[in-house]
Amino acid sequence: MSWLTLTLAIAFEVAGTTSMKLSEGFTKLVPSVAIFVCYAAAFALLTLTLRTMGVGITYAIWSGVGTVATAIIGALVFGESMGLVKVACILLITLGVVGLALTD
């Protein structure tokens, strides 16, 4: 169950961050409201996850996967650049998160 709540927390965090971009500086109502709804859900689910998982690994996975997913969405949806250095950095984040998860 912890992995499910963590996965949902990540999904809501990524949706909230994507909504920030879509809100265009709080000038669009629906994405602006979605920011707060998604982040409230993300933090609630993250808190539930912490009942059974350690804070270090939970936060590392949440923030790392969220960062990687958001960077990929930025490139695919918003046309942000994705050069070799960015790809290498994404791989390093992924390796770091996997490494932490394997040592837990």
Steps between C-alpha positions, in 0.01 A plus 500: 500500500790738571624477144153578368461810718852612409428453129180702531685769699754526219226519236321781685827689556584480129144605410527795739831612354367463146198707605739776610622530143148478360370768739720762332577677827156442654326664205298187410248384759481123452876433498543744790249310713653169387836606646359513852279193465781289358757612757256442787439147372872443443595603854211306655604184314866560581409529867309171485798336334723608788298280736679194366805625309803694619503873436837500322418243237140618461601860437787398271267295283223763506724790408726308261227332298300824504799695370571253221134475398460879501813547288372248247157666492670835452678367193211301350206729579650847525781464247778575749850408391633154580868495417760242585592663831136504616458136404818412691376689805164323487685168487710604801186589698349166406815313600507685832141413582548136399818485705324636809210260452736202472681591821183536705 
